[in-house]
Amino acid sequence: MNARDEILSRVRKATAGVQAPEIPRAYAQTSPTPDLLTLFAERVADYRAIVHQVPATDLATTVRQVLAVRNATRIAVPDGLPPGWTTGVTALSDTPPLTPADLKDCDGVITTCAVAVAETGTIVLDAGPGQGRRALSLVPDYHLCVVDAAKIAGTVPEATARLDPRRPQTWISGPSATSDIELHRVEGVHGPRTLEVIIAT
Amino acid sequence: MSGERTDVVWLGSPAFPKAAEKALADDRLRGNLRNATTTIRGKRARVVGERPDWAELRDAGAAIKDATLADLAGHLERLEAEVTAAGGTVHWARDAAEANRIVTGLVKATGETEVVKVKSMATQEIGLNEALAAEGVTAHETDLAELIVQLADDRPSHILVPAIHRNRAEIRELFARQVPGAPADLTDDPAALAEVARRYLRERFLAARVAISGANFMVAETGTLVVLESEGNGRMCLTLPETLISVVGIEKTIPTWRDLEVFLQLLPRSSTGERMNPYTTVWTGVTPGDGPQDFHLVLLDNGRTEALADEIGRSALRCIRCSACLNVCPVYERTGGHAYGSVYPGPIGAILTPQLRPDEEVSASLPFASSLCGACYEVCPVKIDIPRALIHLREKAVDAKRGHPSAERAAMKLAAWTLGNPRRLSAAQNVASLTARLPLGRPSRTWPGRRRIKRLPGPGRAWSRTRDVPSPPPQSFRRWWREEGEEQ
């Protein structure tokens, strides 16, 4: 018998007559907090990300300002990002794909997101327009993410319901971090050491 | 120190009491562990306390895992079909040797001699790094704690934080000595130490063509794999190389995408004490233009189907490797992970290791490496009744030695007879108070003013060898109550 058939037959033998229980789903599906935007902003900031809230009309100006403050001039840009956000900087298009070395040497990356989760302060990218492939938001040391307020879900169940598992996803909760030394959290290991979030209302 | 290893346990691992005795004498180890576990317990309690529906989340988590196991064959077949349809290749491995053969073969087929690795319990369990090394392939661990363990030629001692037994000063010393390019004036500031790891690994990530990972969850209905991590080393490995090989235990399956919503809430809060871990990567097979274009999934049995066949023992297969049970365990906090002789230490290890590797020497003693206080059960996000499983495995261990009269069994019978009747109890306590002739040792730590009994006579000798038995009080509580009561 090959390995596949043998393992499956062992599993069937081990579980013969075992009944699957009903799954109780009495846990919260929605957040009790009415102001998801404020909750999201607080929870993202808790991870020591930099957070701004601006009216959608001021978005392009704010993006330019935060990039200028950082002296960030060479910015990796995924397909589908509104072109107005990168006026005044050198936008490095990912078509054709930037090399890992290009990504390492640029000053940062700007993306949008597919969904955000207020309760956990999480941003989810799913390679949709304005988000790009996974490497794009990983290798640069600075990630600027623009979150449209309409993308903010209250809870994890609301977020997973909006997402397609067949698309590659990255869930991001703050800058990269480690707790491996005495279980003390240190921000900034292999992923972007700075995460800046602009919430557009 | 790393030593030879069969899969799961290290070769020649002594029985738990012997290994624990050595660990208990190491004051620095105990200090490091106490600091770390105290920190993590506080963080976990805070973020779990935030969720009024924590009990409901645990109920759902446990039920999803049980439902998965009840029809595991069906879910695995679905998983295989979905991964294949999405451009991945599925392999099946009955045991560690078969898994290592498959992975080594896949790596060699790429022509590469170096691979980057994401921390994975499954690859620890099968001893993959050693198997690759034997075939001339160097595996670079990229998780900070795994890197510390690898550079120190040490063994992991915790599921989540394998280097928990090392403090920052020890890590500084190790990095200064072992990491090429570490600054001469390196301090023991954790941020500075993380920076050394970042620089050291960055070039390896960018140059790597093959990565090896495990997975926290596999969604059967869509063929989706999920890895939770913190540092970004996982994202690097799962995204940049051309070839990705994931070795995953068959019990990591969950039936539906929706089920993930439960575990994404349970796992980060239970393991690192965060509302959410910094990074989670989700992928299904191969996505053109995004991530590895050659994806292999190796489904690992390696003793799991044996555990699955045990009605009580199978609950250990619900485990999502959060390590909350280690962090609250009074035995783990004092002995550390190495005493368990297994890649799976702590309470979960004490019920998992004996089931995965019943024939190893250390396995027979592990179900006894517990005071049955139940703290592990209280914090388990998937409600594994570890004390119940421990007792069950103790019975099995005792049954395996049947033929010799068991002192513990006889003692329990005697205790039941004594406690069943107040007069017998009173008489027994009077006898116990008269035991002034027992050999007394050092002062008891738990009972001020009393001394420890060096060893009990007769069949109690084995019991007192590994325990601090305080000398009996001169007066029993019952007698004190009687006398005090009369005075009032």
Interface residues (C-beta under 8 A of the other chain):
Chain A: N2 A3 R4 E6 I7 L8 R10 V11 R12 K13 A14 T15 V18 Q19 A20 P21 E22 I23 P24 R25 A26 Y27 A28 R43 D46 Y47 P97 P100 A101 K104 V117 E119 T120 G121 T122 A127 R133 R134 A135 L138 V139 V156 P157 A159 T160 A161 P165 R166 R167 P168 Q169 T170 W171 I172 S173 G174 P175 S176 A177 T178 S179 D180 I181 E182 L183 H184 V186 E187 G188 V189 H190 G191 P192
Chain B: N32 N35 A36 T39 I40 K43 R51 P52 D53 E56 L57 D59 A60 A63 I64 D66 A67 L69 A70 D71 L72 A73 L76 E77 E80 A86 H91 W92 A93 R94 E98 T142 D143 L144 A145 I148 V161 A163 I164 N167 R168 I171 P190 A191 L193 A194 E195 A197 R198 L201 R202 F205 L206 V219 T222 T224 S230 E231 G232 N233 R235 M236 L238 T239 L240 I250 W257 R258 D259 L260 E261 V262 L264 Q265 T272 E274 R275 M276 N277 P278 Y279 T280 T281 V282 W283 T284 T287 G289 D290 G291 L299 D301 T305 E306 L308 A309 R314
